[in-house]
């Protein structure tokens, strides 16, 4: 297996595209299927057993909510 470089990328999407991606993700989660998405030119495959969590951060100037999916990388 090819070793992947570490990344930390944030991408902004128009609301319509974001909704489409969320809808595809929700459909895959409901069906217990793999979810595939391309982010900044890299194809990402999220397994159906990924852990789902929601994170909330609050600072002095802004707040943030992140919907996260976490899974172990196959070795």
N, C-alpha and C positions, 0 to 999 in steps of 0.2 A: 504494500500500500504506500502511496506517495504521501510524504509528510507535508502537511499544510502549514503555511505561515500564520502566525498570530495576526488577528485583525480586530479592530474596534471601529466600526463604521456606523455613522448615522446618516440615513437617507430621508429626505423630505419628499412626500408625494402629494399630488392634488387630492382633495377629499374623495373624489369619485374613484380614483385608483386605489386609495387606501381602503375604501369600503369594499371594492371588488376583491382585494387580497384577503381582507377579514372574512368575507363571505366564503371564499374558497377554503380558507383555513377552517372555519366552523364546519363546513361540509365534510372535510376530511376527518376532523375530530369526531363528528357524529358517527361516521362510518368506520372509525378505527383504521383509517388508511394513512399511508405516507403522504406528507405534504411537501411539495417541491416549489421553490421560489428562487428567483435570481436576484441577487443583491450586488450592486456595483460590479457587474460582469461575472460574478461567481455563482454557480448553481449550488443551492443548498438543499439537502434532503433531510427532512425532519421526520423521525420515526414516530409511529403512533403511540409508543410508550413514553414519549418525552414528558417530563414533569412541567406542569403549567403553574405559573404564579403571577401575581400582580403586585407591583411595587409602587409605592407612593413616596415621593420626596418633596419636602417643602423647605425653601430657603427664604431669605429676606425679600428677594425680588421676583421669585418665580416658584411654580409648583410643577411637578412632573408625575405622570402615571405611565408606567411601562408594563405592557403585557409581555411576559417572557415565557419561552419554551427552553427547557434545559435537558440535554441528553449526553450520555458518555460517548466519546469518540471510540469507534472500533479500532482495535490494535491489530 
